[in-house]
Amino acid sequence: MRSQLRFTLVFLAACVGSMFLHEVGHAVFGWFQGIPVMPTPAKEYILQSQVDWRQRTWISLGGVLASALVVSGSLLWYIFKRSLSGTAILAGCLVIPGAYTLRFLLEGRGHDATEWQEAQTALGASPSGHSLDFLFLFLLIAGCASLAWFGDISLRWRSLLKSAGLAILGLAIMIVVQVGNNAIFDKHFPKTRTSNMPADIKSD
C-alpha cells in the first residue's frame, strides 16, 4: 500500500513536472532571442504585445525539444536504473506524448492552435505535415515497449486496467492543471499577436 502510494505520487509529480518543463523550453528559446517569456505550469506567456512569426517558430520549437528530451531522459533512466521510482517517472512523462497521440488520432494534429506548424517550420519541415505527431507517437511506443520488455506492463487484465487507470489519471491531471493555470494567469497576461504569419497557417 505504501509503495503504491509512493508510485502514484511520483507518477503525478513527473506528469506535472514534464508539463512545466515543456513551458520552460518555450521560455528558454524566447530568452535566447531577447524576448521576455514567463513559463507557468501549463502555458508560456510572451510578455510583449507582438512577436514576429520567425521568433514564434523558435519559441514553439523550444517546448517540443524540451518534451522530447524529458521523455528520452526518463526512458534512459528507467532502462539503466531499473527502480520503482524510475517506472513511475517514465509513466508520468509518457502522459504528454500519450495526450498528443490521442489528439492526433482524434483531431488530426497532436497540439491545438499553431504550435506544431510553428515548430515544424523552425525545423525546416512542412508546417502542414505530421513530423512532430510521429515523433511523439514513436516516443510513446518506445516507452510502452520498454515497460513491457521489463515486465512492468503486460497483456494481463489487471496490468492493462492499472495502465489504463494511470493514463486516465494522467490525462485528468493535465486537464485540471491546464484549466486551473489558464483561469489564474490568463487575466494577468495580455494575448500576444503574431506578425507576418503566413496566410496558409491555420489554427487547429
N, C-alpha and C positions, 0 to 999 in steps of 0.2 A: 504493500500500500504506500509506504514511504517512498520507495523507488519510483512508483508510478506517478506520484505527485511531483517528485523532482523532475521526472521526464517531461511531464506536461508543462511545468513552469519554464524549463529550459527551452522547450519547443515554442512556447508563446513568446519568450524573450527573443529567440532567434528570428521568429516571424516579424515581430515589431521592429527589431533591430535592423533586419535586412531592408525593411521599408525605409527606415530613416537613412541608411547608408546610400540607398538609391537617390534620395533627395540631396544628400551631401555631395554625391557625384555630380549632380546638376550644378550645385553651388560652386564647386571647385573649378569646373570648366568655365563658369561665369567669372569667377575671380581672376582666372588666368587672363581673361580679356579685359580686365579692369571694370567689370560690371558688378555692382553690388547685388548679391543674391542671398536671401535668407532661407536656409533649409529648416523645415518643420517636420514633424514625424511622418507626414504623408503628402507633403506638397512643398515645392520650392516657390519662393516669391521673388520676382525680379523687382528691385527697389528703384525703378525708374519707369516713366510713363511710356517709353517706346524703346524698342530694340530692333536692330536690323535682322533680316532673315538669316543671313550667314552667321551672325553671332548666336542666334537662337538655335541653329542646327547643332552647333558645338555644345551648347548648354544641354540640349536634349541627349546628345551622344554621351555626355558625362554620366548621366543616370543609367543609361544602358550598360556602359562599361563597368560601372560600379556593381550593378546587379550581377552581371556575368562573372566578375571577379569574386564576389561574395559566394555565389553558388559553387564556382570551381574550387575556391579555397576550402569551403566546408566539405566538399566531396573528397578532396585530397586529405584533409584532416581525418575524416571518417575512415578512409581506406588505410591510412598509416597508423592511426592511434587506436582504433577499434575499442570504443568505450560507449557506455550508455549515454553519456552527455554528447559524444560525437554523433551518435544516431539521432538524438533529439535535435541537435543543431542542424544537421543535414536536412532532416524532415521539415524543420521550421523554415529553412532557407529555400526549400523547394516549393513553398506556398506561392511565392511570386511567379516563378515560371509556370506553375500549375494554373494560376489565375490568368496569365497571359495566354496560355494554350487554350484554356476553356473559352475565353473571349474570342480567340482566333477561330475556333471551331463553330461558335455560335454567331459571331458578328462579321467574320471575315478579316479581322485585324486584332492583334493582341492588346493594343493600347488605344484608349479613346483620344479625342482631339487630333492633333497632328504630330505628336511626339515621334512616332515611328517614322513618318515621312521625313521629318527633320533630321533624325539621327542617321537614316539611310542616306540622305543627301550628303551629310558630313563624311560618311564612309565611302562616297563615290558610287554607291549603289542606286538603283532606280528607286525614287521615292514611293512609287506606286507598287513596288514589289513586296515580297514577304521574307526578305533575308532575316530580319530580326525575329519574325514569328517562328521560323525554322530553327534559328539559333536557340531560342528558349525551349522549343519542343525537344531539341537534341539534349539540352541540359537536363530537362525533366526526365527524359528516358534514361540518360546516363545515371542520374541519381537513383531512380527507382530500380534500375537494373543492378546497381551496386548493392542496394539494400536487399534485393532478392538473392544476389550471389552469396552474400554473407549471412543469409538466413534471418534477417530482421523483418522481412515480409515474405509471405508465401501465398499459395492459392487456397490455403485452408480458410474456411469461412470465418473463423474467429480473427485470423490475421487480416483478412480482407475487410471485415467490419471495423476493426481497430484503425486500419489505414484510412478507410472512408470517413470514420468519425474524426480523425485528426485533420483530414483535408477539409471537411465541413467546418470544423472549429477554426482552422486557419483562415479560411475564406470569410467566416463571420467576423473574426477579429480584424481582418483587413478592412471590411466594410465599416465596422464600428469606428475604427481609428480614422478612416478617411472622412466619414461623415462628421465625426466629432472635430477633427482637425479643421475642416472647412468651416464649420459653424463658429469655431473660436477665432480663426485667423483671417478668413476672407474679408471680414468687415474692417480689418485694420490695414489691409494692403490693397491699394487700387490695382485693377487689372491692367496688365502691360500690353500695349498694342505692338504687333509685329509689322514693321515696314518692309516694303519690297518683297512681299511674299509672292511667289509665282502663282499665276492665275489658276493653274491646274491642281494646286494643292487644296484639298477639301478636308474639313474636319469629319472624323468618323464618329 
